[in-house]
Amino acid sequence: MIARPPPPERRAPSAIAAQDWALCISTYNRGQMLCDCIRAALSSTRRPAEIVIVDASTDWAANQAAVEAEVAAAGGCPLTYAPALRKSLTVQRNQAVALARSDILFMIDDDALLHPDCAERIMAHYRADTRGRIVAISACNAPLPQAPAGAGRKQTNRA
């Protein structure tokens, strides 16, 4: 018989309210794109209550410093920045989920940018769901009008 692993440790209570959203990003060796992603999220009409980044980069500490500067320049936001336990998108995403305190998690790639109203539009659906039936919402890819062609990043997310 295989022994069951111990249950995860309980996180301390959080000041983050129900119906807040966290931006969760798994990244690997794309520091500048990661900063662009953070800047777009912090420029949105509904900012994240927290940002959680799990970084498998060889220079993750330099990326962390750059992200911290972006967050500070945008007026601040609670930030959890962790080196990846293992270089694996799935493992990194699970690590981010375990670190996040918000009820609603936006799991986006480091090379994606949110439209300014994306979070606001998605969160409106959650607020309207008084019976708690929505478990996930997917945003579609749609280019920003000002995005340069061939910028090396995905089209951006819009609800």
CORJOCOR-V387793 format. One record per pair of residues at least 12 apart in sequence whose ideal C-beta (glycine too) atoms are under 8 Angstrom apart, sorted by the first residue. I is the first residue (numbers start at 1). GAP is how many residues later the second one is. If there is no record, write none. Layout:
I&GAP + I&GAP
This chain:
8&90 + 11&90 + 14&87 + 16&33 + 16&34 + 16&62 + 16&85 + 16&86 + 17&32 + 18&85 + 19&84 + 19&85 + 19&104 + 19&107 + 19&108 + 20&28 + 20&29 + 20&30 + 20&82 + 20&83 + 20&84 + 21&25 + 21&27 + 21&28 + 21&81 + 21&82 + 21&83 + 21&84 + 21&85 + 21&98 + 21&101 + 21&102 + 22&26 + 22&27 + 22&28 + 22&29 + 22&30 + 22&78 + 22&79 + 22&80 + 22&82 + 22&83 + 22&84 + 23&15 + 23&18 + 23&25 + 23&27 + 23&28 + 23&29 + 23&83 + 23&85 + 24&28 + 24&29 + 24&30 + 24&69 + 24&72 + 24&73 + 24&76 + 24&81 + 24&82 + 24&83 + 24&84 + 25&12 + 25&13 + 25&26 + 25&27 + 25&28 + 25&29 + 25&71 + 25&82 + 25&83 + 25&84 + 25&85 + 26&27 + 26&28 + 26&29 + 26&30 + 26&58 + 26&63 + 26&66 + 26&67 + 26&70 + 26&83 + 26&84 + 27&26 + 27&27 + 27&28 + 27&29 + 27&30 + 27&36 + 27&65 + 27&83 + 28&27 + 28&28 + 28&29 + 28&56 + 28&59 + 28&82 + 29&27 + 29&28 + 29&29 + 29&30 + 30&27 + 30&80 + 30&81 + 31&26 + 31&28 + 31&31 + 31&32 + 31&35 + 33&77 + 33&78 + 33&119 + 33&120 + 34&19 + 34&21 + 34&29 + 34&32 + 34&33 + 34&76 + 35&31 + 35&32 + 35&35 + 36&77 + 36&117 + 37&71 + 37&72 + 37&73 + 37&74 + 37&75 + 37&76 + 37&77 + 38&13 + 38&29 + 38&32 + 38&33 + 38&36 + 39&31 + 39&35 + 40&73 + 40&74 + 40&76 + 40&116 + 41&65 + 41&73 + 41&78 + 42&28 + 42&29 + 42&32 + 42&33 + 42&35 + 43&31 + 43&73 + 44&70 + 44&71 + 44&72 + 44&73 + 44&74 + 44&75 + 44&76 + 45&71 + 45&72 + 45&74 + 45&75 + 46&73 + 46&74 + 46&77 + 47&30 + 47&72 + 48&29 + 48&54 + 48&58 + 48&71 + 49&28 + 49&29 + 49&53 + 50&27 + 50&28 + 50&29 + 50&30 + 50&50 + 50&51 + 50&52 + 51&16 + 51&20 + 51&26 + 51&27 + 51&28 + 51&29 + 52&27 + 52&28 + 52&30 + 52&44 + 52&47 + 52&48 + 53&14 + 53&26 + 53&27 + 53&28 + 53&29 + 53&43 + 54&28 + 54&29 + 54&30 + 54&38 + 54&39 + 54&41 + 54&42 + 54&45 + 55&26 + 55&27 + 55&28 + 55&29 + 56&27 + 56&28 + 56&30 + 56&31 + 56&32 + 56&36 + 60&23 + 60&24 + 64&17 + 67&12 + 67&14 + 68&13 + 80&19 + 80&20 + 82&13 + 82&17 + 93&14 + 104&19 + 104&22 + 106&13 + 106&16 + 108&49 + 109&45 + 111&41 + 111&42 + 111&43 + 112&29 + 112&41 + 112&42 + 112&43 + 112&44 + 112&45 + 113&31 + 113&34 + 113&40 + 113&43 + 113&44 + 114&25 + 114&42 + 114&43 + 115&27 + 115&29 + 115&41 + 115&42 + 115&43 + 115&44 + 117&41 + 117&42 + 118&21 + 118&39 + 118&40 + 118&41 + 121&37 + 121&38 + 122&15 + 122&17 + 122&37 + 125&12 + 125&34 + 137&22 + 139&18 + 139&19 + 139&20 + 140&17 + 140&18 + 140&19 + 141&13 + 141&14 + 141&15 + 141&16 + 141&17 + 142&13 + 142&14 + 142&15 + 142&16 + 143&12 + 143&13 + 144&12
